[in-house]
Amino acid sequence: MKKVNVLGVNFDNLTTNQFKSVFQARLAKHESTFIVTGNPEIVMAAQENPEYLKILQEQADYITPDGIGIIKASQWLKQPLQERVTGYDLFTWFMRLAAKKQLRVYLIGARLSVIREVQAKLAREYRGIQLVGAEDGYFKDDLDLVARRIKKTKPDLVFAALGFPRQDQLIARLRQLETPAVMMGVGGSFDVFSGTVKRAPEIFQHFRVEWLYRLLTNPTRLGRMLVLPKFVVRVKQARKKS
C-alpha cells in the first residue's frame, strides 16, 4: 500500500471508499486496528514530541488525511494524496455500520454532558448498536488501567475523543494489548455528533475551509490555528531538500 510521507508521518493514499472496504474487512476478521485521522496540528505536534511521532510511525496501522492542509502538503511534495478523509465522516459511517451489524461499541472522551447526549442519540437513532461502554474524558486513572478496562468489554469498535496525543496514547496501549477491535481517535467528533457544537455549513465544507468557520465561531482557537503557517514553512523546507 502506497504511503505519502509528510514531515515524517506516513499517510495512506486511499479514497474514503477504499478505507471503508479495508476497515470492514478487518472488522470481520476481528483484527486489532489503530486508525489516526491526521491533520497539520497532529503532524506538528509529532514534530515537537518524539514519543508521539514514534506512536504514529510504529504503532498506527492507518493514517487518513483529515485536513485540507495535508492534501495541499502532499501536492507540494509531489506525492498527491487522492482525497481528504475526515474523521467525523468515518465516525458517523462506523456508527451506521455498527447499528446495522449490531456491533459492540466503546466510547471514551469529551465532557460528561456531551457523552450523555451521544448515548441518547445512539439510543434514538442507532438502536442496533451494543454500547458496552461510554465514559467522559476526565478520568484520573492511568491509561494502562483504562486500556485493560476497555479490553474486558470485548468491543468491536473503540472511539476516543481525548484530543491528541492522549487519545492516540490510549489506543496505542489497546493495540499493544492486541485488543481485537477497530480503534480510532476522533477529537471533537462527540461534540458535533451530540449537537453540542455545529459542524461547518456545507458551503464551508465544499470550499474546504471548515477551519475558517471554526475560527469565526470560536475565536479562542486562534492559538491553535497559528500552527498552520509553521506547518506550511516546514513542508516547503522539506520540498527544497527533496
Secondary structure, 3 states (H helix, E strand, C coil): CCEEEECCEEEECCCHHHHHHHHHHHHHCCCCEEEEEECHHHHHHHHHCHHHHHHHHHCCCEEEECCHHHHHHHHHCCCCCCCCCCHHHHHHHHHHHHHHHCCEEEEEECCHHHHHHHHHHHHHHCCCCEEEEEECCCCCCCHHHHHHHHHHCCCCEEEEECCCCHHHHHHHHHHHCCCCCEEEECCCHHHHHHCCCCCCCHHHHHCCCHHHHHHHHCHHHHHHHCHHHHHHHHHHHHHHHC
